[in-house]
Amino acid sequence: MWGSVVFLVFLLASPAAEADECPLNLNYVRTFPWNPSSCASPVRNMSACCTTLLSLYGIALAQRLRDTGLFRLPNVTASAACLDDFRSNLSALSLPSNLVPTCFPSPQRFVISPDFCDGIETAKNWTAKLGSSTDLDSACRPDLSVSTQCYTCLNAGLAITSNLTALDGNASHATNCFYLTVTYAAGIVNQYGPEDTRAAGCIFGLALSSPSSPSHSNSHAAAIAAPIAAALALVLLLSALGFYRRRSRSKKKGNFSLDNQERSSNSRSHPRPNTGSISYDIKELEKATGYFSQRNFIGRGGFGVVYKGTLADGSLVAVKKVLEPDLEGGDEEFRNEVDIISHLRHRNLVPLRGCCITDDHDVIEEGKQRYLVYDYMPNGSLADHIFTSSSSSMNGNGDSGRKKPPLSWPQRKNIILDVAKGLAYLHYGVKPAIYHRDIKATNILLDGEMRARVADFGLARQSREGQSHLTTRVAGTHGYLAPEYALYGQLTEKSDVYSFGVLVLEIMSGRNALDTSVESNLVLITDWAWTLVKSGRAEDVLDAALVSEGNPKGIMERFVLVGILCAHVMVALRPTISEALRMLEGDIDVPAIPDRPMPLSHGSPFGEGGAFTASPALSGFCFNTGYMLR
């Protein structure tokens, strides 16, 4: 829903005839079924209340756009009159009288400004800039109480915002353009109009439950839950049908999908022709890992579990048992991916030695299985070193419960640069480019010299040059996923850049990407860091272990800024990984950090005392998390 991300609303207008009177009709404030609980006395979270009031006020701004074609208000006098009218309507609901002056101390913020966003002041200006029909016009027109339709509307809004920001040419106007899009979607596009709950609940993210009619909240929740349940049921049904079809095809084909050379050599390990990799015999891997014993268990990665092994020649390996043997494409696609990854050679990538595909008769209890064999990294995963506690050990040395010393600044700097170089190689060093799709701390392994190597290419996908990758299967990890990829499967190099930005902030702060503890009220590291930087407190982002004499604070803060920029919610405002690397190395300056679209329905990122309450990058994540995210 736009409401999970979305949408602050105090937007644009061209000069109007009204000068001293309020041109807005705010009478709906008393009757509209909005939930005023966050503003009830005593107000416990003023930022959450102010966000709610901005959403409520935005309905009138969007309605004015619908009636007159004008964004925002003509002058300060008219804006002050509207705020006074707004205060009167809120007081009639027995809400505190100081809410409006506290939340909106300056009427100027709602007044027309020619440079708000690419000179757009009227609906006619909008059409002249973007044309009479955009994706927004079709996506945001219907009933938006249907969750999937609301997400489609959100996606279109983000795309239009990126276009407007590019046309404006000033990245600092990105949030203004975002607000402009919100008002247009509610005021012009949606067929029911901004004063309808279906538009207000989705586009403005306004909480809809009136104390006078408690059943409304339940009915609204039911209206949202029903399509979610239906969609989830449909996904489960399709998944079941897909599983049945794949199993049927597998049974029909039997083992004939194995090429003749590998079938004839299945009894022993042997080189795979023209790949530089090895096709391992399952018996050798069983012996190497102690028959995949628990004492050799390293951890769980994307799509599989990993075991430490010692081959007959004494070399240490990490053997990954793929837990989804019925992936679409079967053995042929699996081998193709192995072929691609086997040819990758870079100092900052974990080398893939080879693979193993068992026949059904090799392991009777489990049927056909697939394995990937990598070089073993003795210092485990980055997650073992930057967090005070890790959910899973990746070092396999039996010391997962032992607290490790904090990483030094030189170590963190090298690790960040190593990951950036590894990603730059994947994006630009091979043709076609490879997008990793699951950059996170547990997928960054550390070799004997504590240098970083990007691992777990089981999720990697190649892309045709110059094209983004649209996929129906979103893979990745909650907290690291770029919003455009999580919401509608648009995969580009910038999707990896977003995850890289999250990783940089984790390394610099020692905090997890996503804090889901009850106390945190859902903290996403990107919003937490952005809030501190915007308030002039960039140093507070740094891990306490880094804030010591001798460490270059200016350089460390530059790394934080690059992390925030890479993890911007809007694709157009993120650098490429090569640009990010040059910023980190000091070859080019870090641009000013642009504003970000702010959330509504779950509160503001500026909670009381600087506490964080919600995130625009989590928009839509309340829906289908069971199958959309990993």
Buried (B, 14 or more C-beta within 10 A) or exposed (E): BBBBBBBBBBBBBBEBEBEEEBBBBBEBBEEBBBBBEBBBEEBEBBBBBBBBBBBBBBBBBBBBBBEBBBBBBBBBBBBBBBBEBBBBBBEEEEBBEEBBEBBBEEBEBBBBBEEBBBBBBBBEBBBEBBEEEBBBBEBBBBBBBBBBBBBBBBBBBBBBBBBBBBBBEEBBBBBBBBBBBBBBBBBBBBEBBBBBBBBBBBBBBBBBBBEEEEEBBEEBEEBBEEBBEEBBEEBEEEEEEEEEEBEEEBEEEEBEBBEEEBEEBBEEBBEBEEBBBBBBBBBBBBBBBBEBEEEBBBBBBBBBBBBBBBBEEEEBBBBBBBEEBBBEEBBEEBBEBBBBBBEBEBEBBBBBBBBBBBBBEBEEEEBBBBBBBBBBBBBBBBBBBBBEEBEBBBBBBEEBEEEBEBBBBEBBBBBBBBBBBBBBBBBEBBEEBBBBBBBBBBBBBBBEEBBBBBBBBBBBBBBEEEEBBEBEEBBBBBBBBBBBBBBBBBBBBBBBBBBBBBBBBBBBBBBBBBBEEEEBBBBBBBBBBBBBBBEEEBBBBBBEBBEEEEBEEEEBBBBBBBBBBBBBBBBBBBBBBBBBBBBBEEEEEBBEBBBBBBBBBBBBBBBEEBBBBBBBBBBBBBBBEEEBBB
